[in-house]
Amino acid sequence: MPSITRDQVRVPADVPAAARDIYIDNYLKATRNTGHLMLFACDQKIEHLNDDFFGAGVSLDDAVPKHLFEIGSQGVIGILAGQRGLIAQWAPDYPDINYLVKMNSKTHLVKTSQDDPYSPQLYDFETVLDLRDNGVNVVGIGYTIYLGSEYESTMMSEAGQLIADAHANGLLVVLWIYPRGKAVGDEKDAHLIAGAAGAAACLGSDFVKCNPPKGDDVATSAQKLVEASKSSGRTGLVCAGGSTVDATTFLTQLYDQIHVGGAVGNATGRNLHQRSLDEAVRLTKAISAITLGDKSVAEAVAVFEGTADFTL
């Protein structure tokens, strides 16, 4: 992607004059001066407990949290997203990573058949500022909303206030928005995902992470994603990476999401950290070659296979 300059960064009107330069700095750091987002999602240790980090098909490297930060440090990413405590414990050893603090989380133990999903806010916004004041390179915050849950009003209210607080202090916001709950018939419905992307725009987030829609005989997943990318407006749409697949398949899906579906990046977790450190680092570079460098799938695969390199 071509580099963008400071005057090309669109600053929302709820960012006060005193925080404009901070917001622009954080936006350029998070997007690596491209306007596109490569988000390394490291929030699953609460979301999925240890299911994603130990077991069949998962590298033994992934058994310890340090693996996440080694990938973020040695690889090419825009931001590493994780809960405040995880970041607080490891950021002193990895000060150069751009961090996004995930403000709410829940486990996967309570199923929708038992109760609609609710992801509670874990700490006050002031604790994020304290982290930043202590020298941690915090560039933004994240929050998950489950649209269709009977608790959606609480999550939307919490997210709305957090966005206002974040922008007032020059921080970016990424919303995770997933239609989920007993009222939701199909979580992967393209029209519903587009509605979720539009809700993120109305709440004022800078980016929104959605699941890619389900393709069919009429249109591919990427083709159906167009409705969501249009609905999100100036809120940049990125797709969740999902469970681990082979690198070529993943990179092809990512390329299509951006070049067909209109996404402005990616949000990848398991497809990175479940691999060995060497393989994960190479995949961050391959993903960033597409997301941040506008490379082809073939060029990105070459980066992953080690026959080419990608740096910013």
N, C-alpha and C positions, 0 to 999 in steps of 0.2 A: 504494500500500500504506500502511496506517496506520503511523505511526512506532512503534518499540518503545523501551522505556526500558532503562536499564542492568540493572535487576533482572529483566528478561524475557530476557536473554541467558543461554542454557544453557551453563555453563562445564564442559567435560569434567573428570573426576576426576583426569586426569593433568596438569592445570595446577596447579602449586603455589600456595599462598596468596599468596606474594610476587609471582606473575606474573598473578594473577586480573584486577587492574585493567588491566594492559597488554593482556591477551587481550580483555577487554570493549571497551577503546578501539579495538583493531584490528578487531574484529568489527563495531562500529558504523561505523567509517570505511569498511570494505570494502563493507558493505551499505547505506551511506548512511542508516543509522538505520531500515532497513526489515526486515532479516532476509532480504532477497532479494539476489541477486548479479548484477551486470552486469559480466562479466569481458571485458575487451578483450585478446584473445590476440595477442601480438606475438612468438611464439617460432618462427615459420615460417622465419625467415632461415637457421636451421640445418636445420629439418625438411624444407623444400622448396627450399633454396638460393635462387636468384633467380627460380625459375619463377613464384612468386606476386607478384613485385614489378616485373617488367618484361616487356612483351609485349602481344600483342593483347588488347584489352578491359580493360587495366590502365591507370589514369591515370598520366601521367608524374610526378605528384606522389609516387607510391609508389616511385620509383627510389632515393630517399635515406631513411635511417633516421629523419631528423628528422620526416618525415611522420607516423610513428607517435606521436611525442610531442606534435606539434601537435594531432593528433586528441584525444589523451588530455587535453591541457590546455584546449582550447577546447570540447570536447564534454562530455557528461554520462556519466561512467562510474563504476564502483565501484572497480575495480583494473585496472592495466595489468600484464600478465604477460609477462616476457621473461627472457632469460638474464642472469646477473650482470654480465658485461662490458658488454652493451648498456646496461643500466640505469646502471652506473657511469659510462659515458661521457656520458650525456645527462641524468641526474637533477639535476646541479647547475644546469642551465638550466631544469628543470621540477620544482622542489622540492615543489609542492603536489599532485602526482599520488600516489595510493596505489599502491605497487609490490608485486608478487608475483614472487619470484625463482624462475625455472624451474631446477630442480636437475639435470636430465638432458635429453639431446637426442641425436638421431641424424639423419643425412641419409636421403633416400629412394633413394639410389643402389643399395644392396644390396637386391635384391628377395627376397621370401619364398621364391621358387623356388631361390634361391642359398643362403640361410641364414635361419633364424628370426630375427625382430626382437629386438634388444637395445638398449636406450637407456641408456648408461652414465652414472653420476653424474659430473658435470664438476668439482665442487669440494667441499671440506669445508663442513659446516654453519657452522663458525666464521667462514668468509669472509663469510657472510650477516650474522652479528652484527657483523663489522667494518664492513660497509657501513652498517648501521644506526647504529653508533657514530660513523660519519663524517658523520652527519646526513641520510642518505637515508631517505625515508619508507617503509621496508619494513614491510608489515603481514602478510606471509605468504610461504610457499614453495609450489612446485608440483612434481609428479613424475609421469612417465608410466610405466604398467605395461601390458605386452602379455600379457594372459592367454591361455594356450594356446601361447605360445612355449616352446621348450625352456629358455629362460633366465628364465622367470617367477619361479622361486624366488629368483634373485639380485635381481631388481627388487623383489619383494615384501619381501625382507629389508632392502634399502636403504631402501625407502619406510617400512617399519615403524620403523626407527631414526630416520629423519628426522622422522617425526611425533612421536615421543617427545621429540626434541630441540627441535622447534619449539614444542610445547605447554609444555615446561619453561621456555621463554623468552617465552611469551605470544604466539606467532605462530600465525596460521591456516595450514591446509594444504588445498590443492586437489589431488586426484589426477585425472590423466587416465587412464582405464582403457578400453582397447580390446581385445576378443578378436581376436587376430591371430597367424597362424603356420600351418604346414602341418597342424596338428591341428584347425584351425578350419574348419568347412565353410561357415558363413555368418556373416560379421561383423555383419550387421544383424539377426540373429535376436533377437526380443524376449525370449525366455526366457534366452538367453545374456547379453544386455545387462543383464537384471535380476540375473543372477548376478554380473556385474562390479560393479554398484552395491552388492550385498550384500557383496562382498569389500572394497570401500572402507569400508563401515561397520565391518567386522570389524577393519580396519587402523586405524580411528580417525580418518579424515580428516574435516574439517569440511564439505567439499563434494566432489562427484565430477562430473567432466565425462565424459559418455558420448556416443556417436553415437546419434541417434534411430533407433528400430527401423524396419524396412521395413514399410509398410502393405500390405494386400491387399484382396481383395473382401469379406472378413469384417469387418475392423476397420482403421481408419486408423492411421497412425503414432502419433498422439497417444493414441488409445485403447489401443494396445499398450504405450505408455510407462508406463501405470499400474502394471504389474507391477514395473517398475524403481523407480519412485518409492516404492512400498510397501516394496520390498526394501531400499532405502537407509536406511530408518529415520530417525534424526536427522542423518544425513549428507545435506545438501541436494543434490539432483540438478539439474544443468544440462546442457543439450544443446549439442554442438558445432554451429557454424553452417554448416560445409561450404562448398562453392564458391559463388561469387557468383550470386545470383538477383535478380530485380526486387524492389524494396523492399516492395511490397504483399504479394507472395507470402511473402517472408521474415517480415514482421510478422504475417501471418495464421498461419504455422506456429508462430511464437513464442507468440502468444496461445493457440493450442490446446495447445501443450506445457505451458503453465502452468495454464490453466483446465480442460483436459480430462485431460492427462497427469500433473498433479501436480508438475511441475518448479518450482523456486524461483528461476528466473532463466535466464540465457543465458551462453554463452561464444562470442564472435564475433570472428573475425579477418579473413579475406579479404573478407567482405561489407562490412566497413568500410574497411580500408586500401587496397583496390584502387580505391576511388573518389577523386574529387578532394577536396581538403580541405573545401570548403564542403559538398559532398554528404555526405561522411563525418560531419562534425560534426552535420548535420541528422539523419542516420540514428542517431547515438548518442542524440540527444534523443528520437527516435521509439521506439527500442528501450527506453530508460529510462522513457518514458511508460507502456509496458506493464509492464516488469519491476519498476520502482520506484514508479510512480505509479498502477498499476491502471487505466490508461485502456483504452478500446476500440480495436479495429483502426482504425476510422474516425478516431478522435481522433489516433491515432499517425500515420496517413497524412497527416493535416492538418499535423502537426508536421514531418514529412519534407518536405512540399510547401511549407512556409514560410508557410502561412495561419494557423498557430497556433504557440505556443511552449511549451516545457516546461523548467522549472528546478526545482531542489531547494533 
